[in-house]
């Protein structure tokens, strides 16, 4: 029901997750990232505790591969789960349990890992990695490109209805957390539109949190 990518920007050290599904609000249940630590997608019959658990392990010094191995060892019903992780060194790891739904597959490289279930075909994750590798610019742009690449390659076996991107960078909260939780049209293109609106304001919102005295104007009526 889902295809996703976790990634690290080698240039900036940002981490991000991009995900789309036929299910509603997929990003709210499946996307996890922590600045300076890594990113995790936990999907397919989702256990929302896996993402924070894996990030805690990586924050404690484990690599993505070690953390995913520990997830396999310690979490219940792991045969139903699909987990993707990237760590602070760009190392990646993937677990796909044998009870994952439909056609399931994964692919990984340095700094990025992709996977999915109920896919149109097994080549979708590799297509997402190719799209990510071929893109440039802000990590958010590259994550949107990866989602589009997965969709263009066939995506899910049926229509997708939700999508999201999550990005962390240097502060304790996500600097980008954008979602289309349900659409009868293409949620990935709806998400891309939201991102185009939000992208020019990302740094300003961070600055307003850190020191509003140095922040740009708020752009609302009455603001000077």
N, C-alpha and C positions, 0 to 999 in steps of 0.2 A: 504493500500500500504506500510505499515511500521510496524516494531517492534523495540522497544527501551527499554533502561534502564537508569535511573539516579541513581547515587549512591554517598555515602560518605564513605571514608575509615576511620573507627573508630580509627585505629592505628595512621595514619598520618594527618588526617584532610583534605586530598585531596578530591576534588569533580570531578565527571566525568559523561560523557554521552557516550553511545554506541548506534548506530542506523544502521539499514539496510532497504533497500526498493527496489522495482522494478523500482522506479523513479530515474532519474539521480541526482547525487550530493546532496543526501538527507541531509548529515551532514552539508552542507553549509547553509541550510535553517532552520534547525530544532534543532540544538544543541547549548546550551547556558550554561555558568558556570562562576562563579566569586569567586576568592579565598576568603575564610573566610565568604562567604555568602551562596552559594548553587549552585544547578544545575537545569536546566529546559530543558525538551524536549517539543517543540510545534509542533504538527504534525496534519495530516489529513486536507486537504484543508488549507494549512499552512498560518498562519499570522505571519510573522517574527517579528512583534512588540511585540508579547506576551512574548517572552523569556526575553528580556531586561526589559520590564515592570514588570514582576513578580520578577526578581532579584532586581530591584530598591525597590520594596515593602519589600522584605526580608532584604535588606540592611538597610532599615528604621526601622526595628524592628519587622516586621510581621513574623509569622511562615509560613511554607509551606502551611498549611491548610488555614490560613488567607489570604495569598497572592493569592491562587487559588480561594478562595471565592470572592476576590475583582476582579480578572480577569473575573469571571463569571458575576459579577455585572456591570462592566464598559466596557467590550469589546464587539464590535458588532459581530453578527453572531456566537456567542459562541456555538450555537447548532451544528455547523459544526466542531468544534475544538476538539482536544484531547491534554491535557496538563498534564505533569508529573513534579513534583517538589520535591526536597529534601533540607532541610535547615541545618543550622550550628549545630543544636542539633540532627540531624539524623531523624527529623520528616519528614513525606512524605504526599503528597496529589496528587490526580488524578481527572481530569475532563474528561469525555468522553461524548460529545454531542450526542443527539439521531440521528443526521444526519451523524454520522461517517460511513465510508464506510464498506460494507460487514459485515463479522463477526468481531466484535470488543470486546476487553476484556482488563482487567488490573488486576494487583496484586501488593500488597505492603507489606513491612515489615519495621522494624526499619532500617534506613540507605539506603534503596533502594526501588524503585518503577519501575514497568515495565508495558508497555501497547502496544497495536497495533491495527491495522485495516486491513481489507481484509485478515484476518488470515486464515490459514488452519483449525484451530479450536480454541476454547476459552481457551484451556489449555496452549497455547504458552507462555504468560507472566509469569505464575507460573513456567514453566520449566526454564525460564531465571533466575528467582529469586533463584531457587534451584541450578542452575549451579553457580551463583554468590556466594551464601552462602557456597557452597562446595569447592570453589577455595581459594587459598592462594597466597601470594606474592604481587607484585606491583599492584596498582589499575588498571593499564593498562592491566596486565595479566588477572585480574578478569573480566574486561569488555569484553575482547576478549572471555573469557570462557562463559560469559553470551550470547553473540551473537551466539556462536557455539551451546549452549544449546537450544536457540530458534530455530535455523535452524534445529537441530537434531529432535526437537519436531514437526516439520512441517513448521515452519516459515510462510511466506506468502502463499496465495492460489496459486500464480504463482511464477516464478523464480525471485530472487532478482538480482539487477544489481549494486547497490552502497552501501557503508558502510563507517562508520567513528567512531573514538573515539576522545573525547575532554577531557583533564584533566587540572585542575588548582591547584596550590600549592604555597601559600605564596607571589608570585609576581603578578603584575598586568596584565600579559599576560598569555595565555595558555602555559604550559610547554610541552604539547602534543596536537597536532592538526593534526591528520593523517586521510587521506581519500583515498578511491578508488571511484572516481566519476562515473565510468562506466566500467563494465566488462561483457562480454558474458559468462565468466566462473564464479567462485564463488568469489564475491567481499569480502566476509568475510575472506576467506583464503588469498586473495591478501593483505588485510589489516593486517592480522596476520603476513605475511612475512615482510611487511614494519615495523611493530612494533618490530619484532625480530631484525631488523637492527638498529632501532632507539633507542631502550631501553638502550643499554649500554652508549649512548651519552647524555641522557636527562640531567643529572646533569652538564655535561661539558658545554652544551649550556647555561644553566642558569648562570654558573660561568663566562663564557665569557661576558655575558651581565652585570653582577654585578661588576666584576673586572677582566679584561683580563690579568692583571699582574699575577694573581694566577691561570689562566686557564691552562689546559693541552694542549699539542701540537695539532695543527689543523689537522694533518694527511694528508697534501697535499704536493705535490712535492716542495722542497725548504724550507720546514718548519724544523727548528732545534729543 
